[in-house]
């Protein structure tokens, strides 16, 4: 059948022969065309075959048979183009085919259960491994060109990078590389940025870790991670190790709540030994950053561990301009933008706040569909960063708006009349944050010290809001709570910290008091007697009362001017310094000097830095505003 032809065509359509090594029988399967005997025989008398047709088509049928193939026919059949060969599966193949599903199930159980159990045990052992992350120049693109406003700090750390690049320059004079550098500064001044710049500049391996990464839920993990971190560092010497927020692990030992063996103390002990202990080695430089150096353990601060402490201060006016120029490269500024004006109007701002200011200005410009950032967006962003966004949607009654206008007018008038207050910048009754209004003053230059006359005038100015409010309605409200709070803090600082009280003299009182959660002893006693405490209270009250009487006299003498400023605020919502000064001089506001557009002018903020024994801090705001009894707490002037 395979080789026969009928009507000149092959009977076979397709065939598959399966060979078996175990038997000579061959299994043949396939399809063929059906045939039948023709009715008329040929001339030789033999039966003739023809195809069976249905509807004009040859009928097909499948076949399957088992037979042997003679050797003389085997080559002919196998060579046929429509015949395929297939080796019959062996016993081993059949066995594997049967057992394979079972093997897959076993593998699944092993991979997802046994392996997970092993990894769980291995993960528990990894708790003691360091979480320090290695950094290189390819990953870190920040260099010293991206650091501005802290030139002195940058010079000191650049000396460290220079030592790593050319150690012979220092070693030939007998100098050695510092073992540790502690960077100290307020939040946002650029301590971590400097560390990233070191990683981008140094020709050495750089490892970074946070102080909170050492301590976990298991006892002993912190000390183990410290040892593992230094073990990794020793394999890469010379190298740099940066510990951010080191106060999380380096606080005073033996202080605070609770007793027994504190896990942090054990971690700190391991850190002290690794930095400068019996088995310490040269070539590992520790760089740490903190904004709370007063809570660090003294053993951690000594030379040999941290040889150098670098203060990263708040930038001055030139530093702020440099920082703004660095961040301005990432945004599109209009040609008329003068960054020096913005720098002069942002005293006390940190580098992070300046970066946020430019970002907020970019968002404001995008919200207005502007192609570039203008000065007006920068000024609006300056106010927003300090006080929050304007709350123009706040529904205020006419009575509340009038009371707020009188409150702010009292502050503004005293700000202009008092000689030693910072110059007035603007006054507004537009709500911002928790405040319903603000009186903003702007110093002519960075203020590093507050003088007694300036403090007394500032306290007097804070009294003006309550006095003007009472003069308007004959009643008082809780809106002056913030003014009272900051005036009390300033007066108390004058008496207990600045030595500005004749009765108490140049003595500091209460300077050693600390909170338990800062790592100090729980039990704290006053360093002065009860009689002295009464005297302090009396002096503070005297300063406040004198300032109130002085403010009351000035407000009473200039009542008509206070009323004029209040009415102008109700009409225009915001007045700048020149407009308030014009009302003080002439008693009214000239129509040619009215606010452009009438509403929503922008300006600079009023916070300025003060110092106490050389330490810069931000004083309370000039005015917390009338806020229905809820005001944001102001920081201490000290």
C-alpha positions in Angstrom: 0.0 0.0 0.0 2.8 2.3 0.8 4.5 2.0 -2.6 1.4 1.2 -4.7 -0.2 3.7 -7.1 -3.8 3.9 -8.4 -4.8 6.0 -11.3 -1.2 7.3 -11.4 -1.4 8.7 -7.8 -0.1 7.4 -4.5 -2.5 5.6 -2.3 -0.6 6.7 0.8 -1.2 10.2 2.2 1.1 10.0 5.2 2.6 7.3 7.5 4.7 7.0 10.6 6.6 3.9 11.5 7.5 3.5 15.2 10.5 1.3 15.8 11.0 -0.7 19.0 14.3 -2.2 20.3 12.4 -4.8 22.3 10.4 -6.3 19.4 10.6 -6.8 15.6 7.1 -5.7 15.2 6.7 -2.2 13.9 3.7 0.0 14.6 2.6 1.8 11.5 0.0 4.6 11.6 -1.2 7.0 9.0 -3.8 8.1 6.5 -4.5 6.6 3.0 -6.9 7.1 0.1 -9.7 4.5 0.0 -9.8 2.2 -3.1 -12.2 -0.3 -4.6 -12.2 -2.8 -7.4 -13.2 -1.4 -10.8 -16.2 -3.0 -12.5 -14.4 -3.7 -15.7 -11.2 -5.7 -15.7 -8.2 -4.8 -17.8 -7.3 -6.6 -21.0 -5.1 -9.1 -19.0 -8.1 -10.1 -16.9 -6.7 -8.7 -13.6 -8.8 -6.7 -11.2 -8.2 -3.0 -11.5 -8.4 -0.6 -8.5 -9.9 2.9 -8.5 -10.3 5.6 -5.8 -13.5 5.8 -3.9 -15.0 9.2 -4.4 -17.7 11.2 -2.6 -19.1 14.4 -4.0 -16.2 14.4 -6.4 -13.5 14.1 -3.7 -11.4 11.1 -2.9 -12.3 9.5 0.4 -9.6 9.3 3.0 -9.3 6.9 6.0 -6.8 6.4 8.9 -5.1 3.1 9.5 -3.0 1.6 12.3 -1.3 -1.8 12.2 1.5 -3.8 13.8 3.7 -5.9 11.4 7.2 -6.8 10.5 8.9 -5.3 7.5 11.1 -7.5 5.4 14.7 -6.4 5.1 14.5 -6.2 1.2 11.5 -3.8 1.5 12.7 -1.8 4.6 15.0 0.5 2.7 12.4 1.2 0.0 9.6 1.9 2.6 11.8 4.0 4.9 13.1 6.1 1.9 9.5 7.0 0.8 9.0 10.8 1.1 5.7 10.4 3.0 7.0 8.0 5.6 8.4 9.2 8.9 10.3 7.2 11.5 9.9 7.5 15.3 11.9 5.6 17.9 9.6 4.0 20.4 10.1 5.4 24.0 12.3 3.2 26.2 11.4 1.9 29.6 13.6 4.6 31.3 11.8 7.3 29.3 8.5 6.0 30.4 9.6 5.8 34.0 10.9 9.4 34.0 7.7 10.6 32.4 5.7 9.0 35.2 7.8 10.3 38.0 8.4 13.8 36.7 5.3 15.4 38.3 6.2 14.0 41.6 9.8 15.4 41.3 8.3 18.8 40.5 6.2 18.8 43.6 9.2 17.8 45.8 11.3 20.6 44.2 8.5 23.1 44.9 8.3 22.1 48.5 12.0 22.4 48.9 12.3 25.8 47.2 9.5 27.5 49.0 9.7 25.9 52.4 13.1 24.3 53.2 14.9 27.1 51.5 12.9 29.8 53.3 13.7 28.1 56.6 17.4 28.2 55.8 17.2 31.8 54.7 15.4 32.7 57.9 18.2 31.3 60.0 20.8 33.0 57.8 18.9 36.3 58.0 18.9 36.2 61.8 22.7 35.9 61.6 22.8 38.9 59.3 21.4 41.1 62.0 24.9 41.6 63.2 26.2 42.7 59.8 26.9 46.4 59.1 24.4 48.4 57.1 27.1 50.8 55.8 26.6 51.6 52.2 29.6 52.0 49.9 29.7 55.0 47.7 32.0 55.9 44.7 32.4 58.7 42.2 30.2 56.9 39.7 27.2 56.9 42.0 27.8 60.3 43.7 27.9 63.3 41.4 28.1 65.9 44.2 31.4 67.8 44.5 32.6 70.8 46.4 31.3 73.0 43.6 27.8 72.2 44.8 28.6 73.3 48.4 28.3 77.1 49.0 27.8 79.4 51.9 30.1 77.5 54.4 33.5 78.3 53.0 35.4 77.8 56.3 33.9 74.4 56.9 34.5 73.5 53.3 38.2 74.5 53.5 38.7 72.3 56.5 37.2 69.1 55.0 38.9 69.9 51.7 42.2 69.7 53.5 41.2 66.1 54.4 40.6 65.2 50.8 44.0 66.9 49.9 45.7 64.7 52.5 44.2 61.5 50.9 45.4 62.6 47.5 48.9 63.7 48.5 49.8 62.4 52.0 53.5 63.1 51.6 52.9 66.8 51.5 51.8 66.6 55.2 53.9 63.6 56.4 57.2 65.2 55.5 56.5 67.8 58.2 55.5 65.1 60.7 51.8 65.6 60.4 49.3 62.8 60.5 45.9 62.5 59.1 43.0 63.3 61.5 41.2 60.2 62.8 37.9 61.8 63.1 36.0 64.9 62.1 32.7 66.0 63.8 30.5 68.4 61.9 28.2 70.4 64.2 25.5 72.8 63.0 21.8 73.6 62.9 19.5 71.4 60.8 19.7 72.2 57.1 23.1 73.9 57.1 24.7 71.4 54.8 26.5 68.8 57.0 25.4 65.8 55.0 25.9 67.7 51.8 29.6 68.3 52.7 30.0 64.6 53.4 28.6 63.7 50.0 31.0 66.2 48.5 33.9 64.5 50.2 32.7 61.2 48.8 32.6 62.7 45.3 36.1 64.3 45.6 38.2 61.8 47.6 40.3 59.1 46.0 39.3 56.6 48.6 36.4 54.3 49.5 33.5 56.0 51.2 31.1 54.2 53.6 27.9 55.9 54.9 25.6 54.9 57.7 23.1 56.5 60.0 23.4 56.5 63.7 20.0 54.8 64.0 21.1 51.9 61.8 23.2 50.4 64.6 20.5 49.5 67.2 17.8 47.0 66.4 15.4 44.8 68.4 18.1 42.2 69.3 20.5 42.8 72.1 24.1 43.0 71.0 23.3 43.8 67.4 24.7 47.4 67.6 28.1 46.4 68.9 28.3 43.6 66.3 27.5 46.0 63.5 30.1 48.5 64.7 32.8 45.8 64.6 31.6 44.5 61.2 31.6 48.0 59.8 35.2 48.6 60.9 36.2 45.2 59.6 34.9 46.1 56.2 36.7 49.5 56.4 40.0 47.9 57.3 39.9 45.9 54.0 39.6 49.1 52.1 42.1 51.4 53.9 42.6 54.3 53.4 38.8 55.0 53.5 36.2 57.3 54.9 33.3 56.3 57.1 30.4 58.8 57.5 28.0 58.5 60.4 25.0 60.7 60.1 23.1 61.8 63.2 25.7 60.3 65.5 23.8 61.5 68.6 21.4 58.6 68.1 24.1 56.2 69.3 26.7 58.5 70.9 24.8 60.0 73.8 26.0 60.3 77.4 26.4 57.0 79.1 24.7 56.3 82.5 22.0 59.0 82.0 18.3 59.0 81.2 15.4 56.9 82.3 15.7 53.2 83.2 18.7 51.3 84.4 20.8 48.2 83.6 22.9 47.7 80.5 21.6 50.0 77.8 22.0 48.7 74.3 23.1 52.1 73.1 25.9 52.2 75.7 27.2 48.8 74.5 27.2 50.1 71.0 29.0 53.3 72.0 31.6 51.3 73.9 32.3 49.3 70.8 32.5 52.5 68.7 35.0 54.0 71.2 37.2 51.0 71.1 37.2 50.7 67.4 38.0 54.4 66.9 40.9 54.6 69.3 41.3 51.5 71.3 44.0 48.8 71.9 43.4 47.2 68.4 42.7 50.4 66.5 44.5 50.9 63.1 45.5 53.8 61.0 43.8 54.6 57.7 40.2 54.8 58.7 38.8 58.3 59.0 35.5 58.8 60.7 33.3 61.8 59.7 30.2 62.3 61.8 27.4 64.9 61.8 25.1 66.1 64.5 23.0 69.1 65.5 23.1 68.1 69.2 26.8 68.1 70.3 25.9 68.9 73.9 24.4 65.4 74.4 27.4 63.4 73.1 29.6 61.4 75.4 32.8 63.3 76.4 34.9 60.2 75.6 33.7 60.4 72.0 34.7 64.0 71.6 38.3 63.8 72.8 41.3 64.1 70.4 42.3 60.7 69.0 38.7 59.9 68.2 37.4 63.2 66.9 40.5 65.3 66.4 38.6 68.1 64.8 35.2 69.7 65.3 33.9 71.8 62.4 31.1 74.2 63.0 28.7 74.5 60.0 26.9 77.8 60.8 23.9 79.5 59.2 25.1 81.4 56.1 25.6 85.1 56.1 24.3 87.4 53.4 27.1 86.5 51.0 26.7 82.8 51.8 23.0 83.0 51.2 23.6 84.6 47.8 26.1 81.9 46.9 23.7 79.1 47.9 20.9 80.7 45.9 23.2 80.9 42.8 23.9 77.2 43.2 20.3 76.2 43.3 19.3 78.7 40.7 21.1 76.7 38.1 18.3 74.1 38.3 15.5 76.6 37.6 14.6 79.2 35.1 14.9 82.8 36.4 13.7 85.9 34.7 16.4 88.5 33.8 15.2 91.0 36.4 15.7 88.6 39.3 18.3 89.9 41.7 19.4 87.1 44.1 21.3 89.6 46.3 18.0 91.2 47.2 16.5 87.8 48.2 19.7 87.1 50.2 19.4 90.3 52.1 15.7 89.5 52.8 16.3 86.1 54.2 18.4 86.5 57.4 18.6 83.3 59.5 17.7 81.0 56.6 19.6 77.8 56.3 20.8 76.3 53.0 17.9 73.8 53.0 15.3 76.6 53.5 16.9 78.6 50.6 16.6 75.5 48.4 13.0 75.1 49.4 12.4 78.8 48.7 13.5 78.5 45.1 11.5 75.3 44.7 8.3 76.9 46.1 8.9 79.9 43.7 9.1 77.5 40.8 5.9 75.9 41.8 4.2 79.2 42.2 5.3 80.3 38.7 4.1 77.0 37.2 0.8 77.5 38.9 0.5 80.9 37.2 1.6 79.4 33.8 4.7 81.6 33.7 7.7 80.5 31.7 10.2 82.0 34.1 10.4 82.8 37.9 10.0 86.5 38.6 10.8 88.5 41.8 7.2 88.4 42.8 7.2 84.6 43.0 10.4 84.6 45.0 8.9 87.1 47.5 5.7 85.1 47.8 7.7 81.9 48.3 9.8 83.6 51.0 6.7 84.4 53.0 5.2 81.0 52.3 8.3 79.2 53.6 8.2 81.1 56.9 4.5 81.5 57.6 2.8 79.2 55.2 0.4 79.8 52.4 -2.1 82.6 52.5 -5.5 81.5 53.6 -7.7 83.8 51.6 -10.5 81.3 51.7 -10.8 81.7 55.4 -14.2 83.2 56.2 -13.7 86.1 58.7 -16.5 88.2 60.0 -16.3 92.0 59.7 -15.8 92.3 63.4 -12.8 89.9 63.4 -11.3 91.6 60.4 -11.6 95.0 62.1 -10.2 93.7 65.4 -7.2 92.1 63.5 -6.6 95.4 61.7 -6.4 97.3 64.9 -4.2 94.6 66.5 -1.7 94.8 63.6 -1.9 98.6 63.4 -0.7 98.8 67.0 2.3 96.7 66.3 3.1 98.6 63.1 2.9 102.1 64.7 5.2 101.1 67.6 7.6 99.5 65.2 8.0 102.8 63.4 8.0 104.9 66.5 10.5 102.9 68.5 14.1 103.7 67.7 15.8 100.3 68.3 13.3 98.0 66.6 14.3 96.4 63.3 12.9 98.5 60.4 9.3 97.7 59.4 8.9 95.8 56.2 5.2 95.3 55.8 2.0 94.6 57.8 -0.9 92.5 56.6 -4.2 91.1 57.8 -4.1 88.2 55.3 -4.3 85.0 57.4 -1.2 82.7 57.1 -0.9 79.4 58.9 -2.3 79.9 62.4 -2.0 83.6 62.4 -4.8 86.0 61.3 -2.3 88.8 60.6 1.4 89.6 60.7 3.7 92.6 61.2 7.0 91.9 59.6 10.3 93.7 60.1 13.5 93.3 58.2 17.0 94.0 59.7 19.4 96.0 57.7 22.1 93.4 58.1 22.7 90.0 59.8 22.3 90.4 63.6 24.7 88.4 65.7 23.9 90.1 69.0 20.9 91.6 70.6 21.4 94.8 72.7 19.4 95.6 75.8 17.7 98.7 74.2 16.8 96.6 71.2 15.2 93.9 73.3 13.3 96.4 75.4 11.9 98.1 72.3 11.0 94.7 70.8 9.1 93.7 74.0 7.4 97.1 73.9 6.4 96.5 70.3 4.8 93.2 71.1 2.5 94.9 73.6 1.0 97.2 71.0 -1.4 94.7 69.6 -3.2 94.0 72.8 -3.4 97.7 73.7 -4.7 98.8 70.3 -7.3 96.0 70.4 -8.5 97.1 73.8 -8.6 100.7 72.6 -10.9 99.7 69.7 -13.4 97.6 71.5 -12.9 98.1 75.2 -12.4 94.4 75.4 -9.5 92.0 75.0 -9.2 88.5 73.4 -6.9 85.6 73.3 -5.3 86.8 70.1 -2.3 88.3 71.9 -1.3 84.9 73.5 1.6 84.6 71.1 2.8 88.1 71.8 2.6 87.5 75.6 4.5 84.3 75.2 7.4 85.7 73.2 7.6 88.9 75.4 7.9 86.7 78.5 10.6 84.5 77.0 12.6 87.5 76.0 12.3 89.2 79.4 13.2 86.0 81.2 16.2 85.5 78.9 17.4 89.1 79.7 17.2 88.3 83.4 18.5 84.7 83.6 20.8 84.4 80.7 22.0 87.8 79.4 22.7 89.4 82.8 20.6 92.5 81.9 19.0 92.9 85.4 20.5 95.3 87.8 19.0 93.5 90.8 20.4 90.1 89.8 23.6 91.1 88.1 25.7 89.2 85.7 24.7 85.7 86.9 23.2 82.9 84.8 20.3 81.1 86.4 18.9 77.7 85.3 21.5 77.1 82.6 22.1 73.5 83.5 18.5 72.3 83.2 18.0 69.6 80.6 15.3 67.2 79.6 15.4 63.5 80.4 14.9 62.4 76.8 18.0 64.4 75.8 20.2 62.0 77.6 20.7 63.8 80.9 19.9 62.8 84.5 16.3 62.4 85.4 16.6 64.3 88.7 17.4 68.0 88.1 17.6 70.6 90.8 17.5 74.4 90.4 20.8 76.1 90.8 19.2 79.0 92.7 17.1 79.4 95.8 13.4 80.0 96.1 14.1 83.6 97.1 16.1 84.1 93.9 13.3 82.5 91.9 10.8 85.1 93.4 13.3 87.8 92.5 13.6 86.5 88.9 9.8 86.5 88.6 9.7 90.0 90.0 12.3 91.3 87.5 10.5 89.6 84.6 7.2 91.2 85.6 8.8 94.6 86.0 10.3 94.5 82.5 6.9 93.4 81.0 4.9 96.0 83.0 7.3 98.9 82.1 7.1 97.9 78.4 3.3 97.7 78.6 3.1 101.2 80.2 5.4 102.6 77.6 3.5 101.0 74.7 0.1 102.2 76.2 1.4 105.8 76.3 2.6 105.8 72.7 -0.6 104.1 71.4 -2.7 106.6 73.3 -0.7 109.6 72.0 -1.0 108.3 68.4 -4.6 106.9 68.5 -5.6 108.7 65.3 -2.7 107.2 63.4 -3.4 103.8 64.7 -7.0 104.2 63.5 -5.7 105.4 60.1 -3.5 102.4 59.7 -6.3 100.0 60.7 -8.7 101.6 58.2 -6.1 101.3 55.5 -5.5 97.7 56.3 -9.2 96.9 56.1 -9.2 98.5 52.6 -5.9 97.2 51.2 -5.2 94.2 53.5 -1.4 94.8 53.2 0.7 98.0 53.7 4.5 98.3 53.3 6.8 100.3 55.4 6.7 103.6 53.4 2.9 103.7 53.6 2.9 103.2 57.4 5.6 105.8 57.8 3.6 108.2 55.7 0.5 107.8 58.0 2.8 108.3 61.1 4.1 111.6 59.6 0.9 113.0 58.0 -1.9 111.1 59.7 -3.3 109.8 56.4 -2.3 107.7 53.4 -1.8 109.7 50.1 -3.8 108.2 47.3 -0.7 108.3 45.0 1.0 105.9 47.5 -1.7 103.4 47.9 -0.9 99.7 47.4 -0.8 98.6 43.7 -3.8 96.5 43.0 -4.9 97.0 46.6 -4.6 93.4 47.8 -2.1 90.8 48.6 1.3 92.5 48.4 4.3 90.3 49.2 7.5 91.0 51.1 10.3 89.7 53.2 10.1 87.9 56.5 11.3 89.2 59.9 13.1 86.4 61.7 16.7 87.3 62.5 19.6 85.4 64.2 20.7 86.2 67.7 23.7 85.0 69.7 24.3 83.9 73.2 28.0 83.4 73.8 28.7 83.0 70.1 26.0 80.5 69.4 23.6 81.5 66.6 19.9 80.9 67.0 16.6 82.2 65.6 14.7 84.6 67.8 10.9 84.7 68.0 9.0 86.3 65.2 8.2 90.0 65.6 4.5 89.2 65.8 2.6 85.9 66.0 -0.6 87.7 65.1 -4.2 87.6 66.2 -5.2 84.0 66.1 -8.3 83.3 68.1 -6.2 82.1 71.1 -4.2 79.6 69.1 -0.7 80.7 68.1 2.4 78.8 67.1 4.9 78.7 69.9 7.9 81.0 69.4 11.4 79.8 70.1 13.5 81.3 72.8 15.5 84.4 71.9 18.5 82.7 73.5 
